[in-house]
Amino acid sequence: MASKRDNQAPAAQPKALSLHIGLNAVSPAAYSGWSGPLAACEFDANDMAAIARSIGIKPTVLLTKQGTRAKTLTAMRAAAKALGAGDFFFLSYSGHGGQVDDVTGEEPDKKDETWCLFDGQLIDDELYFELSKFKAGVRILVLSDSCHSGSVVRELPPQFDTLPHQRPKLMPPPVAMRVYREHQAFYDKLQNDIAEAVGKAAVDPDAVLANVNTAANVAVSGRLTVLVSQFKAAVLLISGCQDNQTSMDGDHNGAFTEQLLKVWNNGAFTGSYAMLHARIRAGLPPTQSPNLFTLGSAAKFVKQRPFSI
């Protein structure tokens, strides 16, 4: 006689999707004539896609001209719709980081940080808002090999201790000012739309990353409280550098991605995400110190073996 256990259907295997964005240039039409040439970002995206394939994921890869706002947001929204509890989403970005003026009042330095996509910037508010749409129990890994790396630049000036041959992944501040001035209505509307969608007073969404386990910090403002409550997924972000630093480009990989690949060692690495971050950071100079942030209920996620489905 079959037991009750024998009649139970086997547990479904977790699903996994990945999106890898690498831009060696941006459209001058969207950036006041600046093309932002870099060398290794497409290599970075392809190498992250190779890791995804090695663990059984069919990746989506957007290189330079394909790395548009529309294609990035479409891919993220498709993943949010498709994935459920226990599933895994791997998102990587390699390219310039930029800034636009903060018009909703949440940033202490009056700037919102961005990813410089080919035809326009993706504001940090947008990134966190899209991540908040993922279902409960989804694990999201974000690797950002860019300057500012998805966290806020507070009152510290950027560090530019670079050698002549080094290329920082930073949109030059004068270019950032011109781009914002020429496209101000577009970027202001993006910020206001996010603030309206959240439905509370404007606060800093980046503060969630730095203070996710600090209830007092979460409680100080309405918009942050609402945004935190919307994060049902577990998000782990490993950035290319600290808030006031720049991430360096290279000939074959960015400095952060190169060190990550070295530590990962084609899958021979057996530690946790926390250990991976520590090893990457130990291998880079003090002028570029990767950070690790979590969002949502990520305590177990941080302890898992990297890239585990």
C-alpha positions as CSV (number, residue, x, y, z in Angstrom):
1,M,0.0,0.0,0.0
2,A,1.5,3.3,-1.1
3,S,2.2,5.7,1.8
4,K,1.0,9.2,1.9
5,R,4.6,10.3,1.3
6,D,4.9,8.2,-1.8
7,N,1.8,9.9,-3.3
8,Q,3.3,13.4,-2.8
9,A,4.5,15.2,-5.9
10,P,8.2,15.9,-6.0
11,A,9.1,19.5,-5.1
12,A,9.4,21.8,-8.1
13,Q,13.0,22.9,-8.9
14,P,13.6,26.6,-8.5
15,K,13.6,28.7,-11.7
16,A,16.3,31.1,-12.5
17,L,16.7,34.0,-14.9
18,S,19.6,36.5,-15.4
19,L,20.2,39.8,-17.1
20,H,23.6,41.1,-17.9
21,I,24.2,44.7,-19.1
22,G,27.6,46.0,-20.4
23,L,28.1,49.3,-22.1
24,N,31.4,50.3,-23.7
25,A,29.8,53.5,-24.8
26,V,26.6,55.6,-24.6
27,S,24.7,57.5,-27.2
28,P,26.0,61.1,-27.6
29,A,22.5,62.2,-28.4
30,A,21.4,61.3,-24.9
31,Y,24.5,62.6,-23.1
32,S,25.2,66.1,-24.5
33,G,27.7,64.8,-27.1
34,W,29.6,62.6,-24.7
35,S,30.0,59.0,-25.7
36,G,31.7,57.7,-22.5
37,P,34.1,55.2,-24.1
38,L,35.1,52.2,-22.0
39,A,36.9,49.0,-23.0
40,A,35.9,46.1,-20.8
41,C,32.2,46.4,-19.9
42,E,31.0,44.1,-22.7
43,F,33.6,41.5,-21.5
44,D,32.2,41.9,-18.0
45,A,28.6,41.3,-19.1
46,N,29.6,38.3,-21.2
47,D,31.7,36.8,-18.4
48,M,28.7,37.1,-16.0
49,A,26.5,35.5,-18.6
50,A,29.0,32.6,-18.8
51,I,28.7,32.1,-15.0
52,A,24.9,32.1,-15.5
53,R,25.1,29.4,-18.2
54,S,27.5,27.3,-16.1
55,I,24.7,27.0,-13.5
56,G,22.0,26.2,-16.0
57,I,20.5,29.7,-16.7
58,K,19.8,31.0,-20.2
59,P,20.9,34.6,-19.8
60,T,19.7,37.8,-21.4
61,V,22.7,39.9,-22.5
62,L,22.4,43.6,-23.5
63,L,25.6,45.0,-24.9
64,T,26.2,48.8,-25.5
65,K,23.5,49.8,-28.1
66,Q,21.2,47.1,-26.8
67,G,21.6,48.4,-23.3
68,T,18.7,50.8,-23.5
69,R,16.3,51.9,-20.7
70,A,13.4,50.1,-22.4
71,K,15.1,46.8,-22.9
72,T,16.5,46.8,-19.3
73,L,13.1,47.6,-17.7
74,T,11.3,45.1,-20.0
75,A,13.7,42.3,-19.0
76,M,13.5,43.2,-15.3
77,R,9.7,43.3,-15.4
78,A,9.5,40.0,-17.2
79,A,11.6,38.4,-14.5
80,A,9.5,39.9,-11.8
81,K,6.4,38.4,-13.4
82,A,7.9,35.0,-14.1
83,L,9.7,34.2,-10.8
84,G,8.2,33.1,-7.5
85,A,9.2,31.9,-4.0
86,G,12.5,30.1,-4.1
87,D,13.5,31.3,-7.5
88,F,16.6,33.2,-8.4
89,F,17.3,36.4,-10.4
90,F,20.9,37.4,-11.3
91,L,21.3,41.0,-12.5
92,S,24.7,42.5,-13.4
93,Y,25.6,45.9,-14.7
94,S,29.0,47.2,-16.0
95,G,29.3,50.7,-17.3
96,H,29.4,54.3,-16.2
97,G,27.7,55.6,-13.1
98,G,26.2,59.1,-13.1
99,Q,24.1,61.6,-11.2
100,V,21.0,63.7,-11.7
101,D,19.6,66.4,-9.3
102,D,17.3,65.0,-6.7
103,V,14.0,66.8,-7.0
104,T,12.0,64.7,-4.4
105,G,14.1,65.7,-1.4
106,E,15.4,62.4,-0.1
107,E,19.1,62.6,-0.9
108,P,21.4,64.4,1.6
109,D,23.8,65.4,-1.2
110,K,20.9,66.5,-3.4
111,K,21.9,64.0,-6.1
112,D,20.3,60.7,-7.3
113,E,22.8,58.1,-8.6
114,T,22.3,56.4,-11.9
115,W,23.3,53.6,-14.3
116,C,24.2,55.2,-17.6
117,L,22.3,53.1,-20.1
118,F,22.8,53.7,-23.8
119,D,19.9,56.1,-24.4
120,G,19.4,57.5,-21.0
121,Q,20.1,57.1,-17.3
122,L,18.3,54.6,-15.0
123,I,17.8,56.4,-11.6
124,D,18.5,54.5,-8.4
125,D,14.9,55.2,-7.3
126,E,13.7,53.4,-10.5
127,L,16.0,50.4,-9.8
128,Y,14.8,49.9,-6.3
129,F,11.2,50.4,-7.3
130,E,11.5,47.7,-10.0
131,L,13.2,45.3,-7.5
132,S,10.3,45.9,-5.1
133,K,7.9,44.3,-7.6
134,F,9.5,40.8,-7.2
135,K,7.4,38.3,-5.3
136,A,8.0,37.0,-1.8
137,G,10.8,34.5,-1.6
138,V,12.6,35.4,-4.7
139,R,16.4,35.8,-4.3
140,I,17.9,38.6,-6.3
141,L,21.7,39.1,-6.8
142,V,22.8,42.4,-8.2
143,L,26.4,43.0,-9.2
144,S,27.2,46.6,-10.1
145,D,30.6,47.3,-11.6
146,S,30.2,51.1,-11.8
147,C,31.0,54.2,-9.9
148,H,28.8,54.9,-6.9
149,S,27.5,51.4,-7.5
150,G,23.8,51.8,-6.6
151,S,24.3,53.6,-3.3
152,V,24.2,57.2,-2.4
153,V,27.2,59.6,-2.5
154,R,26.8,61.4,0.7
155,E,29.0,64.3,1.9
156,L,32.3,62.8,1.0
157,P,34.0,63.9,-2.2
158,P,34.8,61.2,-4.8
159,Q,38.3,59.8,-4.7
160,F,40.2,60.0,-7.9
161,D,43.5,58.4,-7.0
162,T,44.0,57.0,-10.4
163,L,47.0,56.3,-12.6
164,P,47.2,58.0,-16.1
165,H,46.2,54.8,-17.9
166,Q,43.2,54.0,-15.7
167,R,39.7,54.8,-16.8
168,P,37.1,55.4,-14.0
169,K,33.5,54.3,-14.7
170,L,32.2,57.7,-13.9
171,M,30.3,60.2,-16.1
172,P,32.4,63.4,-15.6
173,P,30.5,65.8,-13.3
174,P,30.4,68.6,-15.9
175,V,28.9,66.2,-18.4
176,A,26.4,65.0,-15.8
177,M,25.3,68.6,-15.2
178,R,24.8,69.3,-18.9
179,V,22.9,66.1,-19.4
180,Y,20.6,66.8,-16.5
181,R,20.1,70.4,-17.7
182,E,19.2,69.4,-21.2
183,H,16.9,66.5,-20.1
184,Q,15.6,67.9,-16.8
185,A,11.9,67.5,-17.5
186,F,12.4,63.8,-18.3
187,Y,14.5,63.0,-15.2
188,D,12.4,65.1,-12.9
189,K,9.3,63.3,-14.1
190,L,10.8,59.9,-13.4
191,Q,11.6,60.9,-9.8
192,N,8.2,62.4,-9.2
193,D,6.4,59.4,-10.7
194,I,8.3,57.0,-8.4
195,A,7.5,59.3,-5.4
196,E,3.8,59.3,-6.4
197,A,3.7,55.5,-6.9
198,V,5.2,54.9,-3.5
199,G,2.5,57.3,-2.1
200,K,4.4,58.8,0.8
201,A,6.7,61.7,1.5
202,A,10.0,61.6,-0.3
203,V,12.9,59.8,1.5
204,D,16.1,58.2,0.5
205,P,15.6,54.7,-0.9
206,D,19.4,54.1,-0.8
207,A,19.2,54.3,3.0
208,V,17.4,51.0,3.0
209,L,20.5,49.3,1.7
210,A,22.7,50.8,4.4
211,N,20.2,50.5,7.2
212,V,18.0,47.6,6.3
213,N,18.2,46.0,9.8
214,T,17.8,49.3,11.7
215,A,14.1,49.7,12.5
216,A,14.6,53.2,13.9
217,N,16.1,54.4,10.6
218,V,13.2,52.8,8.6
219,A,10.6,54.5,10.8
220,V,11.9,58.0,10.3
221,S,10.1,58.7,7.0
222,G,6.9,57.6,5.3
223,R,8.3,56.8,1.9
224,L,11.1,54.6,3.2
225,T,8.7,52.7,5.4
226,V,6.4,52.0,2.4
227,L,9.3,51.1,0.1
228,V,10.7,48.6,2.7
229,S,7.2,47.0,3.1
230,Q,7.1,46.5,-0.6
231,F,10.3,44.4,-0.7
232,K,9.1,40.9,-0.4
233,A,12.1,39.5,-2.2
234,A,15.6,39.1,-0.7
235,V,18.0,41.4,-2.5
236,L,21.8,41.1,-2.2
237,L,23.9,43.8,-3.9
238,I,27.7,43.7,-4.2
239,S,28.9,47.0,-5.5
240,G,32.1,47.8,-7.4
241,C,33.2,50.4,-4.9
242,Q,32.3,52.5,-1.9
243,D,29.9,55.5,-2.1
244,N,32.7,58.1,-2.6
245,Q,34.9,56.0,-4.9
246,T,35.2,55.1,-8.5
247,S,35.3,51.7,-10.2
248,M,38.1,51.2,-12.7
249,D,37.7,49.9,-16.2
250,G,40.4,47.6,-17.7
251,D,41.4,46.0,-21.0
252,H,39.7,42.7,-20.5
253,N,37.5,43.2,-17.4
254,G,36.7,46.0,-14.9
255,A,38.8,45.8,-11.8
256,F,35.9,44.6,-9.7
257,T,34.7,41.9,-12.2
258,E,38.3,40.8,-12.8
259,Q,38.8,40.2,-9.0
260,L,35.3,38.5,-8.7
261,L,36.2,36.1,-11.5
262,K,39.6,35.3,-9.9
263,V,38.0,34.5,-6.5
264,W,35.2,32.5,-8.1
265,N,37.8,30.5,-10.0
266,N,35.5,28.9,-12.5
267,G,33.3,27.6,-9.6
268,A,36.0,26.2,-7.4
269,F,35.1,28.8,-4.7
270,T,33.1,27.1,-2.0
271,G,32.3,29.9,0.5
272,S,29.3,32.1,1.0
273,Y,28.3,35.5,-0.6
274,A,29.7,37.2,2.4
275,M,33.0,35.4,2.0
276,L,33.0,36.1,-1.7
277,H,32.6,39.8,-1.0
278,A,35.4,39.8,1.6
279,R,37.8,38.0,-0.8
280,I,37.0,40.4,-3.6
281,R,37.5,43.4,-1.4
282,A,40.8,42.0,-0.1
283,G,42.2,41.8,-3.6
284,L,41.5,45.4,-4.6
285,P,43.3,48.6,-3.5
286,P,42.0,50.9,-0.8
287,T,40.8,53.3,-3.5
288,Q,38.3,50.8,-4.7
289,S,36.6,48.8,-1.8
290,P,33.5,46.9,-2.9
291,N,30.5,47.1,-0.6
292,L,27.8,44.6,0.2
293,F,24.2,45.6,0.9
294,T,21.1,43.6,1.6
295,L,17.4,44.5,1.2
296,G,14.5,42.4,2.5
297,S,14.9,39.2,4.4
298,A,18.3,38.3,3.1
299,A,20.1,36.8,6.1
300,K,19.9,33.3,4.8
301,F,20.7,34.4,1.2
302,V,24.0,36.0,2.3
303,K,25.1,32.7,3.7
304,Q,24.4,30.7,0.6
305,R,27.0,29.6,-1.9
306,P,27.2,32.2,-4.7
307,F,25.1,31.7,-7.8
308,S,23.3,28.8,-6.3
309,I,19.9,28.2,-7.9
